[in-house]
Amino acid sequence: MKDIVKSNPDKWYGRNLTEANEWTNIGQELKLEQFLNEEDHIKAIQHYFLHLIDELDKLKKEYPNVPWKSM
């Protein structure tokens, strides 16, 4: 996960990446205002979520050793 954040620090952030006994995670954030400025903000949000799903799929393939777990 550290490599993912390190490769794109402007996009990804990490939490507890150095703590061995803690849950770790990575994520992205965008402010709601960025979507509200769009002509169709619902469509913009949907597009963003679909983009994130595609990106996650690519990360899973690029980093197969990360313990990806579905709930």
Order of alpha helices (4+ residues) and beta strands (2+ residues): alpha-beta-beta-alpha-alpha
